[in-house]
């Protein structure tokens, strides 16, 4: 898969995730928020919570499940 295809797949995954979460009542605050330690794909909120979302989009599970792609390092970056 070429870089443009990967970028398009990732953008589509972010759209799907944002739509799903909006239907659950969350409001989009920011998309692709850049911070000194990295980028956060989606920032949303509900009445009481601020939610940070790392979107992992894959065509299939041959390389593992998307949730397995959020490494411990990435989780620590999100917590900062």
Secondary structure, 3 states (H helix, E strand, C coil): CCHHHHHHHHHHHHHHHHHHHHHCCCEEEEEEEEECCEEEEEEEECCCCEEEECCCCCCCCCCCCHHHHCCHHHHHHHHC
